[in-house]
Amino acid sequence: MKIIKCFFLLVILMFSSELYSQNSKQAKICLDKATAIINNKEGLQVYFSMSKSDIGGGTSGNLAIKGNKFMAITPLVSVWFDGKTQWAYTKSTNEVSVFNPTEAQRLSINPYSFISIYKNGYMLSMTITGNQKVIHMLAQNKKRSVSEAYITLSMSNQLKQVKMRKGGKWTIIKIIRIKTKKLNDAIFKFNKKLYPKAEIVDMR
């Protein structure tokens, strides 16, 4: 009897493992399709809202994206990233911080940064709720700067929301509207001429 029970338990485990593997593959396929939509050669203009679990309220803004470059404008902070260097201008202090961002820092202002991290080091799973796909990303390395994330896509694989965890704090970025727009690469670098009195703090 024990042998029979062990046999059935083994069959169940193998079946569950196969289902998880298929689900993980489907999740990756959906993220690949979402990435293809994002990788528009000309660029994208995105309007978003953002909230964080460790602070009250939230903010909204617009985001220009072209490949791995982005520019984000919010009422309090403006950010430029040219693929390597990030500039963050804080209006209240009139300071510009210059640094090479971590993946968490890029994701915290640009929800589309997930396209550069999901392929390596994350376990993927997917559920379908109503007319949306929710993909769970769980870091295999607990020291990863983004330890967990939920990517919400439409049924046509358009990005709708990114919810990510860094430590015990969650950031949620919702996509309000998106459109294709031809963008010049120059807009992804900080332009000193537009902020002549800003103090530059180079943290590289």
Secondary structure, DSSP 8 states (H G I E B T S, - for coil): -HHHHHHHHHHHHHHHHHHHHHHHHHHHHHHHHHHHHH--SS-EEEEEEEEETTSSSEEEEEEEEETTEEEEE-SSEEEEE-SS-EEEEETTTTEEEEE---HHHHHTT-GGGGGGTTTSSEEEEEEEETTEEEEEEEESSTTSSS-EEEEEEETT--EEEEEEEETTEEEEEEEEEEEE----GGGGS--GGGSTT-EEEE--
